[in-house]
Amino acid sequence: MVMNSKSTRNILLVTALAAVSVLSACGGGNDKNNNAGSSTNGGTAGSADKEVTLRLFSNLPDRKSGQGLAEQMVIDNYIKANPNVKIDIETLAEEPFKNKLKAYMASNESLDVTMVHGGAELNTLVQAGYVKELNPAEYEGDTYKFLPGVYKSFTFNDKLYGLPRNSDYEVIYYNKKLFDDNGIKIPTTYAELLEAGKQFRAKGIEPMSMNGKDLWSFAAFFQDLVVRLTGDQNLMLDAVAKKKNFTGDENFLAAAKLLAEARDTKLFQESFMTADYGASQNLFTQGRAAMWYMGSWEAGMATNDKLPEDFRNNVNVLKFPVVDGGKGKNTDLLAWNGGGYSLVSSSKHPEEAKKFFDYMMSADQWAKIVWDTGAAVPAQKYELSGKESELQKQLTEVLTGATSTAGSIALDSGTPKFKDDAQNAFGKFFAGGSTPEQLLADLQKAAETQ
């Protein structure tokens, strides 16, 4: 998706005129939260007077900060307006959530609304008939204010099966104080990034935190390198779609060699292959790593009072650096809409579930709350509060300054089998078991056998 300078200016103009609108984890634990209204159980769908219990499955176990707090605030608002409704919330951290959602799909568990990941994972739910088709026309207009093009990862065979909750894009968060105190230059090129990594490591500081155990961040990092080398947001997506080949392409090979440099120069923390999302986040937020490669959904770090004040005052955003001699710009943004919500087909209360779902996704609920709390950048237009953190402002500048976006993360653009095989290929590569050429051969095989 190319955004020329004119379109970028238009976006900024819309931002100003609307005063203004702008343009997508987590710790451990398994929580069940019970949000009771004035009554507790049963009821007939659609009746405002009868008691109804809805079930929501979420990947946001922290209900006191970040997106979990935002989700809880929306639910509390709904229950206040609909006292006959009770909502049972089951939450799990990211990877356990994904595994249990697969189990719920297999058993046709009667959830009402579930968090979903767009692309390959949602496609699995669609193929199983576990989530309901939505009518896009119902979500047009000022009630919802969805930005153009945000349904891409939620649409299969021209049918919509979920709504995105955030505008997701990859950035590098960095601790400015660690850079300043150690006299290390904030990198603008990939060579400078690797050099900064060497300097931090020489000082006994972990350069960049990475959730290697989850594997998907490696694929995103590689996609960023491909775009920086070529300036082509579609090249990797085309290779997944078998329109191009990973093997025999000099650009993919160059990107794989750059990826090997990150591995071999120890850019990432010790034991990064065993670090899950929460572990990698903790390493960075506790000031023990200078950088963290992660998505825009971590805007809430700057306002999370559970984190050290010194960290909150120094967390900043860095665009993925350009590659010397590459055709890509630092404004070519790896952006997509990854997480969202879907209605579950086996709901026992389909009308009431739809009512809650529509309420949650209206612009004055999720979009407004998630932005006002600094938790994420929504997929809908929203009004600035004037109280945005510096981190939110920097993230907004990254998005509004983008001259092209991917529209989809390549890992999610193929089948679930491709995603699994590709992630394993990156895991093998970073465990030191394969060369750049072998990585590309494994990715090629994953694309051909998906």
C-alpha positions as CSV (number, residue, x, y, z in Angstrom):
1,M,0.0,0.0,0.0
2,V,1.7,3.1,-1.2
3,M,1.0,6.5,0.4
4,N,2.4,9.3,-1.6
5,S,3.3,12.7,-0.2
6,K,-0.1,14.1,-1.2
7,S,-2.0,11.4,0.6
8,T,0.3,11.9,3.6
9,R,-0.5,15.6,3.6
10,N,-4.2,14.9,3.4
11,I,-4.0,12.7,6.4
12,L,-2.2,15.4,8.3
13,L,-4.8,17.9,7.1
14,V,-7.6,15.7,8.3
15,T,-5.8,15.5,11.6
16,A,-5.7,19.2,12.0
17,L,-9.2,20.0,10.8
18,A,-10.9,17.4,12.9
19,A,-9.0,18.7,16.0
20,V,-8.3,16.0,15.4
21,S,-8.3,12.6,13.9
22,V,-5.3,10.5,13.1
23,L,-4.5,7.7,11.5
24,S,-2.0,-2.5,16.0
25,A,0.7,-9.5,24.6
26,C,1.7,-9.8,27.7
27,G,2.5,-11.2,31.1
28,G,1.5,-14.6,32.4
29,G,-1.5,-15.7,34.1
30,N,-5.0,-17.1,33.6
31,D,-7.7,-14.9,34.9
32,K,-11.4,-15.1,34.9
33,N,-13.1,-11.8,35.7
34,N,-16.8,-11.7,36.5
35,N,-18.5,-8.4,35.7
36,A,-21.9,-8.6,37.1
37,G,-24.8,-6.3,36.4
38,S,-27.8,-6.1,38.7
39,S,-28.6,-9.8,38.0
40,T,-26.6,-12.9,37.3
41,N,-27.8,-15.4,34.8
42,G,-29.9,-16.7,32.0
43,G,-32.2,-14.7,29.8
44,T,-33.5,-14.5,26.2
45,A,-31.3,-12.9,23.6
46,G,-32.3,-9.4,22.6
47,S,-34.6,-8.8,25.6
48,A,-33.7,-5.6,27.5
49,D,-35.4,-6.9,30.6
50,K,-34.2,-10.4,30.9
51,E,-30.9,-11.4,32.4
52,V,-28.1,-12.5,30.0
53,T,-24.6,-13.8,30.6
54,L,-22.1,-13.3,27.8
55,R,-18.7,-14.9,27.5
56,L,-15.7,-12.9,26.3
57,F,-12.3,-14.6,25.6
58,S,-9.4,-12.1,25.6
59,N,-5.6,-12.1,25.3
60,L,-5.4,-9.2,27.8
61,P,-4.9,-10.6,31.3
62,D,-3.7,-7.3,32.8
63,R,-6.9,-5.5,33.6
64,K,-5.3,-2.6,35.5
65,S,-3.2,-1.1,32.7
66,G,-2.7,-0.9,29.0
67,Q,-5.2,-2.5,26.6
68,G,-6.6,-4.8,29.3
69,L,-7.7,-1.7,31.2
70,A,-9.2,-0.2,28.1
71,E,-11.1,-3.4,27.3
72,Q,-12.3,-3.6,30.9
73,M,-13.5,0.1,30.8
74,V,-15.6,-0.7,27.7
75,I,-17.2,-3.7,29.4
76,D,-17.9,-1.7,32.5
77,N,-19.6,1.0,30.4
78,Y,-21.7,-1.5,28.7
79,I,-22.8,-3.2,31.9
80,K,-23.7,0.2,33.4
81,A,-25.9,0.9,30.4
82,N,-27.3,-2.6,30.3
83,P,-27.7,-3.8,33.9
84,N,-29.5,-7.0,32.8
85,V,-26.2,-8.2,31.2
86,K,-23.4,-10.0,32.9
87,I,-20.1,-10.6,31.1
88,D,-17.8,-13.4,32.0
89,I,-14.3,-12.6,30.9
90,E,-11.6,-15.3,30.5
91,T,-8.2,-13.9,29.8
92,L,-4.9,-15.6,29.0
93,A,-1.4,-14.4,28.0
94,E,-0.7,-14.4,24.2
95,E,0.6,-17.9,23.4
96,P,-1.7,-19.8,25.9
97,F,-4.6,-17.7,24.5
98,K,-3.8,-18.9,21.0
99,N,-3.6,-22.5,22.1
100,K,-6.8,-22.4,24.0
101,L,-8.7,-20.6,21.3
102,K,-7.8,-23.5,19.0
103,A,-9.2,-26.0,21.6
104,Y,-12.4,-23.9,21.9
105,M,-12.7,-24.0,18.1
106,A,-12.2,-27.8,18.1
107,S,-14.9,-28.3,20.7
108,N,-17.2,-25.5,19.4
109,E,-17.2,-23.9,22.8
110,S,-20.1,-21.5,23.1
111,L,-18.2,-18.2,23.6
112,D,-20.0,-15.0,22.5
113,V,-17.1,-12.7,21.5
114,T,-13.5,-13.6,21.2
115,M,-10.3,-11.7,20.5
116,V,-8.8,-12.8,17.2
117,H,-5.6,-12.4,15.3
118,G,-6.2,-11.4,11.7
119,G,-4.7,-13.3,8.8
120,A,-3.8,-17.0,9.0
121,E,-5.1,-17.5,12.5
122,L,-8.5,-16.0,11.9
123,N,-8.7,-17.9,8.6
124,T,-8.4,-21.1,10.6
125,L,-11.5,-20.1,12.6
126,V,-13.3,-19.0,9.5
127,Q,-12.6,-22.4,7.8
128,A,-14.0,-24.1,10.9
129,G,-17.1,-22.0,10.9
130,Y,-16.3,-20.9,14.4
131,V,-16.7,-17.1,13.8
132,K,-19.6,-15.3,12.2
133,E,-19.6,-13.3,9.0
134,L,-20.2,-9.5,9.4
135,N,-21.8,-7.0,7.1
136,P,-19.3,-4.3,6.4
137,A,-22.1,-1.8,5.6
138,E,-23.2,-1.9,9.2
139,Y,-19.8,-0.5,10.3
140,E,-19.6,2.5,7.9
141,G,-20.1,6.1,9.0
142,D,-19.5,8.2,12.1
143,T,-20.6,5.6,14.6
144,Y,-17.6,3.5,13.9
145,K,-15.1,5.7,11.9
146,F,-12.9,2.8,10.7
147,L,-10.0,4.0,8.6
148,P,-9.8,2.9,5.0
149,G,-8.2,-0.5,4.3
150,V,-8.2,-1.8,7.8
151,Y,-10.3,-4.9,7.1
152,K,-7.7,-6.6,4.9
153,S,-6.6,-9.2,7.5
154,F,-10.1,-9.9,8.6
155,T,-11.6,-10.5,5.1
156,F,-11.6,-13.9,3.4
157,N,-13.2,-14.6,0.0
158,D,-14.6,-11.0,0.1
159,K,-16.4,-11.7,3.4
160,L,-15.7,-9.9,6.7
161,Y,-15.3,-12.0,9.8
162,G,-14.0,-9.6,12.4
163,L,-13.1,-6.0,13.2
164,P,-9.7,-4.7,14.0
165,R,-9.0,-2.9,17.2
166,N,-5.7,-1.3,16.5
167,S,-3.4,0.1,13.8
168,D,-0.3,-2.1,14.3
169,Y,3.2,-1.2,13.1
170,E,6.7,-2.3,14.0
171,V,9.1,0.2,15.7
172,I,12.1,0.1,17.9
173,Y,11.5,1.4,21.3
174,Y,14.7,2.7,23.0
175,N,15.8,4.0,26.3
176,K,17.2,7.5,25.7
177,K,19.0,7.7,29.0
178,L,21.0,4.5,28.3
179,F,22.1,5.9,25.0
180,D,23.0,9.3,26.5
181,D,24.7,8.0,29.6
182,N,26.9,5.7,27.5
183,G,27.6,8.1,24.7
184,I,26.2,5.9,22.0
185,K,24.6,7.4,18.9
186,I,21.0,6.7,18.2
187,P,21.1,4.7,15.0
188,T,19.6,5.8,11.7
189,T,21.2,3.1,9.5
190,Y,21.3,-0.6,10.0
191,A,25.1,-0.5,10.2
192,E,24.8,2.0,13.0
193,L,22.3,-0.2,14.7
194,L,24.7,-3.1,14.7
195,E,27.5,-0.9,15.9
196,A,25.3,0.4,18.8
197,G,24.7,-3.2,19.7
198,K,28.4,-3.9,19.9
199,Q,29.0,-0.8,22.0
200,F,26.2,-1.7,24.5
201,R,27.4,-5.3,24.7
202,A,30.9,-4.1,25.5
203,K,29.5,-2.1,28.4
204,G,27.6,-5.1,29.7
205,I,24.2,-3.8,28.6
206,E,21.9,-5.9,26.5
207,P,21.5,-4.0,23.2
208,M,18.1,-5.1,22.0
209,S,15.4,-7.2,23.7
210,M,13.6,-9.7,21.5
211,N,10.8,-12.2,22.2
212,G,12.6,-15.0,20.4
213,K,10.5,-17.8,21.9
214,D,7.4,-16.5,20.1
215,L,9.3,-16.5,16.8
216,W,7.0,-14.1,14.9
217,S,9.2,-11.0,15.6
218,F,12.0,-12.6,13.6
219,A,9.8,-12.7,10.6
220,A,8.8,-9.1,11.0
221,F,12.4,-8.0,11.5
222,F,13.3,-9.9,8.2
223,Q,10.4,-8.2,6.4
224,D,11.6,-4.8,7.6
225,L,15.0,-5.6,6.1
226,V,13.5,-6.7,2.8
227,V,11.6,-3.4,2.5
228,R,14.6,-1.3,3.5
229,L,16.7,-3.0,0.8
230,T,14.1,-2.9,-2.0
231,G,11.5,-0.2,-1.2
232,D,9.0,-2.9,-2.2
233,Q,6.2,-3.6,0.3
234,N,4.8,-6.4,-1.9
235,L,7.9,-8.5,-2.5
236,M,7.7,-10.7,0.6
237,L,3.9,-10.9,0.3
238,D,4.3,-12.0,-3.3
239,A,6.8,-14.7,-2.3
240,V,4.4,-16.1,0.3
241,A,1.7,-16.1,-2.5
242,K,4.2,-18.0,-4.7
243,K,4.3,-15.1,-7.3
244,K,8.0,-14.8,-6.5
245,N,10.6,-17.1,-5.0
246,F,12.5,-16.7,-1.8
247,T,15.4,-18.6,-3.3
248,G,17.4,-17.2,-6.2
249,D,16.5,-13.6,-5.4
250,E,19.4,-11.4,-4.6
251,N,17.3,-9.1,-2.4
252,F,16.1,-11.9,-0.2
253,L,19.6,-13.2,0.1
254,A,21.0,-9.8,1.0
255,A,18.3,-9.4,3.6
256,A,19.0,-12.9,5.1
257,K,22.7,-12.0,5.3
258,L,21.8,-8.8,7.2
259,L,19.7,-10.8,9.5
260,A,22.6,-13.2,10.1
261,E,24.7,-10.2,11.1
262,A,22.2,-9.3,13.8
263,R,22.4,-12.9,15.1
264,D,26.2,-13.2,14.8
265,T,27.0,-9.8,16.3
266,K,24.7,-10.6,19.3
267,L,22.3,-7.7,18.8
268,F,19.7,-9.5,20.9
269,Q,19.9,-10.3,24.5
270,E,21.5,-13.4,26.0
271,S,19.0,-16.3,25.9
272,F,16.7,-14.5,23.5
273,M,15.5,-17.7,22.1
274,T,13.8,-18.6,25.4
275,A,12.4,-15.2,26.1
276,D,8.6,-14.9,25.5
277,Y,6.8,-11.6,25.2
278,G,6.6,-10.8,28.9
279,A,10.2,-11.6,29.5
280,S,11.4,-9.5,26.6
281,Q,9.2,-6.6,27.8
282,N,10.4,-6.8,31.4
283,L,14.1,-6.8,30.3
284,F,13.5,-3.5,28.4
285,T,11.1,-1.8,30.9
286,Q,13.4,-2.5,33.8
287,G,16.2,-0.7,32.0
288,R,18.4,-3.7,31.3
289,A,18.1,-3.5,27.6
290,A,18.6,-0.4,25.5
291,M,16.1,-1.2,22.8
292,W,13.0,-3.4,22.2
293,Y,11.8,-4.4,18.7
294,M,8.0,-4.4,19.1
295,G,4.7,-3.1,17.9
296,S,2.9,0.2,18.3
297,W,0.4,-1.4,20.7
298,E,2.9,-0.7,23.5
299,A,2.1,3.0,23.6
300,G,0.9,2.5,27.2
301,M,4.4,2.0,28.6
302,A,4.9,5.7,29.0
303,T,1.9,6.0,31.2
304,N,2.0,2.7,33.1
305,D,2.7,3.7,36.7
306,K,3.8,0.1,37.5
307,L,6.9,0.8,35.5
308,P,9.9,2.7,36.9
309,E,9.4,6.5,36.5
310,D,13.0,6.8,35.1
311,F,12.1,4.4,32.3
312,R,8.8,6.1,31.6
313,N,10.5,9.4,31.2
314,N,13.1,8.0,28.8
315,V,11.2,5.6,26.5
316,N,11.2,6.8,22.9
317,V,10.5,5.5,19.5
318,L,13.0,4.8,16.7
319,K,12.0,4.0,13.1
320,F,13.5,0.9,11.7
321,P,16.9,2.1,10.3
322,V,17.6,2.4,6.6
323,V,20.1,0.0,4.9
324,D,23.1,1.7,3.3
325,G,22.6,1.5,-0.5
326,G,19.0,0.3,-0.1
327,K,16.0,1.6,-2.0
328,G,13.7,1.7,1.0
329,K,13.1,4.8,3.2
330,N,12.6,4.9,6.9
331,T,9.1,6.1,6.2
332,D,8.2,2.7,4.5
333,L,6.3,1.3,7.4
334,L,5.6,-2.3,8.3
335,A,2.0,-1.6,9.3
336,W,-1.1,-3.8,9.4
337,N,-4.2,-4.4,11.5
338,G,-3.5,-7.6,13.4
339,G,-5.7,-7.9,16.5
340,G,-9.4,-7.6,16.7
341,Y,-12.7,-9.2,17.8
342,S,-15.1,-11.6,16.2
343,L,-18.6,-12.9,17.0
344,V,-18.6,-16.6,17.7
345,S,-21.1,-18.7,15.7
346,S,-22.0,-21.0,18.7
347,S,-23.1,-18.1,20.9
348,K,-26.1,-18.9,23.0
349,H,-27.1,-15.3,22.9
350,P,-26.4,-14.1,19.4
351,E,-28.5,-11.0,19.4
352,E,-27.2,-9.8,22.8
353,A,-23.7,-10.7,21.7
354,K,-24.0,-8.6,18.5
355,K,-25.3,-5.7,20.6
356,F,-22.3,-5.8,22.9
357,F,-19.9,-6.4,20.0
358,D,-21.2,-3.3,18.1
359,Y,-21.1,-1.2,21.3
360,M,-17.5,-2.3,22.0
361,M,-16.3,-1.4,18.5
362,S,-18.1,2.0,18.3
363,A,-15.7,4.9,17.9
364,D,-16.6,6.4,21.3
365,Q,-15.7,3.2,23.2
366,W,-12.7,1.1,22.2
367,A,-11.1,3.7,19.9
368,K,-11.5,6.6,22.2
369,I,-10.6,4.8,25.4
370,V,-7.6,3.0,24.1
371,W,-6.2,6.3,22.8
372,D,-7.1,8.4,25.9
373,T,-5.5,5.8,28.2
374,G,-2.4,5.7,26.0
375,A,-2.7,2.0,25.5
376,A,-2.5,1.7,21.7
377,V,-3.2,3.4,18.3
378,P,-6.7,2.5,17.2
379,A,-7.9,1.4,13.8
380,Q,-10.5,4.1,13.9
381,K,-10.4,7.9,13.7
382,Y,-10.4,9.5,17.1
383,E,-10.1,12.9,18.6
384,L,-6.9,14.0,20.3
385,S,-7.3,14.7,24.0
386,G,-4.5,17.1,24.3
387,K,-3.0,14.9,27.1
388,E,-1.1,12.5,24.9
389,S,2.2,11.3,26.2
390,E,5.4,12.1,24.3
391,L,5.5,8.4,23.3
392,Q,2.0,8.6,21.8
393,K,3.0,11.7,19.8
394,Q,6.1,10.0,18.4
395,L,4.1,6.9,17.4
396,T,1.5,9.2,15.7
397,E,4.3,10.9,13.8
398,V,5.6,7.6,12.6
399,L,2.2,6.6,11.3
400,T,1.2,9.9,9.8
401,G,4.6,10.2,8.2
402,A,4.5,6.9,6.5
403,T,4.9,7.0,2.7
404,S,4.0,3.3,2.2
405,T,2.6,0.6,4.4
406,A,2.6,-3.2,4.0
407,G,-1.1,-3.8,4.8
408,S,-0.3,-7.2,6.1
409,I,2.6,-8.9,7.9
410,A,3.9,-11.6,5.5
411,L,3.8,-14.3,8.2
412,D,0.0,-13.9,8.4
413,S,-0.6,-13.6,4.7
414,G,-0.3,-17.3,4.0
415,T,-2.0,-20.3,5.5
416,P,-1.6,-21.4,9.1
417,K,0.7,-24.1,7.9
418,F,2.9,-21.6,6.2
419,K,3.0,-19.5,9.4
420,D,4.1,-22.5,11.5
421,D,6.7,-23.7,9.0
422,A,8.1,-20.2,8.4
423,Q,8.3,-19.5,12.2
424,N,10.2,-22.8,12.6
425,A,12.6,-21.8,9.8
426,F,13.4,-18.5,11.6
427,G,13.7,-20.4,14.9
428,K,16.2,-22.8,13.3
429,F,18.1,-19.9,11.8
430,F,18.5,-18.0,15.0
431,A,19.3,-21.1,17.0
432,G,22.4,-21.2,14.7
433,G,21.4,-24.2,12.7
434,S,21.1,-22.7,9.3
435,T,22.8,-20.3,6.8
436,P,21.1,-17.4,5.0
437,E,20.7,-19.7,2.0
438,Q,19.2,-22.4,4.1
439,L,16.8,-20.0,5.7
440,L,15.5,-19.0,2.2
441,A,15.2,-22.6,1.1
442,D,13.1,-23.3,4.2
443,L,10.9,-20.3,3.5
444,Q,10.5,-21.4,-0.1
445,K,9.5,-24.9,1.0
446,A,7.0,-23.4,3.5
447,A,5.4,-21.3,0.7
448,E,5.2,-24.2,-1.7
449,T,3.8,-26.7,0.7
450,Q,1.3,-24.4,2.5
